[in-house]
């Protein structure tokens, strides 16, 4: 077969395009970073026009590298950074403001005013937090002149990055269920905008996109991708779940990137968490029922390695942390809790800040490098414990993906602290793969999910070797370190 | 601590100058640029030439940086970095060839496995990262030796060990094989390390075209060779394509 599937991954720091063949193997990759705009402490924005230009560039680049043309593509799928919020003018297509990125905490006060943390959890599966899109749109409506009136008249449109790209590619104003499930505006049962939520958060319904499934032809692209069906959209973590072929209840994965996200498929019913996890839509293929998922979101994992590289300057590149960490036998008693912007799952404490605990004169940079890597593993352990408690089923193996899986020391340690095998599939780029799979299913390039399962193969496996005593002691120390991060922020810390 | 050693500082200045331009330089030119007497510069150049850090053109008598210097520089590519940059392409190679993939670098004249991708059949396999392979009896090793300016000379310190009847143990024969590897751009080991096992490999190069590693597949002779016991050409081309993709990732000029 001479046709391929392209996936666009519009991520937090860069946009990528990967072309896959029928066996799910990578044919070519192109990537381009975009600017991170920091107008004030805690504020993070993206220029949506720049992102759109980069997306066109990487699509073009990926095709060119493999000497392909648009005619070689059976479909294009989209996966994206979730929750990042944009409003643009329907007539001119110009954004009315930079996109507000998921990490942005400007809605802190607004979120407090909206009420108790679990006020909407029953309906939308999410706690009230700055993280989600709904409060971000509300902020724009409150702060951009005349925007609310224009929103009510339907002259401006809201969208997450999937919606922006699909609108630019096809002219249709749609989003998929997985992205919509991160807005706090969608009802998890009806999979439609919920009047009570929309009213409470204060967003005019006229500016909301139509919610569609994750895998269907939304339209045909014009321009660079002229004639190619745009056939999938999934939030990045849901795309990774799909790419890891977690199609049965109980199957899950953890993706290690800037942050890390453990998602477990819970089948066709949403499960409300009692242990700080999020309830979200996993995916919905065309007319089939939606699959739901529980999600454990960890804000800072790979970002801590980047911080160690860029702010501490102790390593020249992220992979070198493994070399430095291997220069010592253990962490020397040091624990690093990277609560840089508070703690996400399972704690959800916005008043926490990072610490390095257990420092003595013995500690050198190698021990800190170990503590940096171990922080990712211990944070995963906390989320896995919450997942086990919510689902009542013990995890038997962890499927992993993302850039950090190239770190053998970390993966081995992860297996040790979880006391289960850690398994990496043959395509570490499961985010793009998931979007490609969904698009391929929508156009009949792949016949069904069973075919996709056959493409899943184990590329590496790490088995636990740590004795229970060492593990329990390490976890106890980690928990003590976490306790010491909370309550750091005082009321007057937020004053300008 | 004693102060800086003047002659080493001067040698470093010579190397820096030679590295600064694409052009070769003569003794007089270097002496002028460094404001040093010609005999001093000549002495430094002779010593650097002896250890292989500079080379003198037989035609013009001018000097340029030597291959041994590149080799030293190249060993600074961190093995963990190489694995990270190679991840996508080693995965693709395993998918396409349906065999296990290894990436190796030269470590004290042996091959250090820095990355291992399982054969994609979901069978039970053990991660072999950190294992050492004999360089003369593996495809990865032959690729690395072929492009290593000092590798084979070090090999005469001890006799080449025979692992199977097919292992190359004669230095001259190995030298011929390495020449062939250089010519065609890939290496094979046909039952030279383990009876019934075959490996194929190609070089990974960085932006200076220095070989910094090798990527290859291994598996049973029935799957990797044709009926004449020659490596299957389709598999050779998958290996070479993967090596090219990784090299491109490292900034090598596409070729």
Interface residues (C-beta under 8 A of the other chain):
Chain A: X23 X24 X25 X26 X27 X29 X317 X318 X319 X320 X322 X323 X403 X405 X406 X407 X408 X426 X427 X428 X429 X457 X458 X459 X460 X461 X462
Chain B: X78 X79 X80 X81 X83 X84 X85 X87 X88 X89 X91 X92 X94 X95 X96 X116 X117 X118 X120 X121 X122 X125 X127 X129
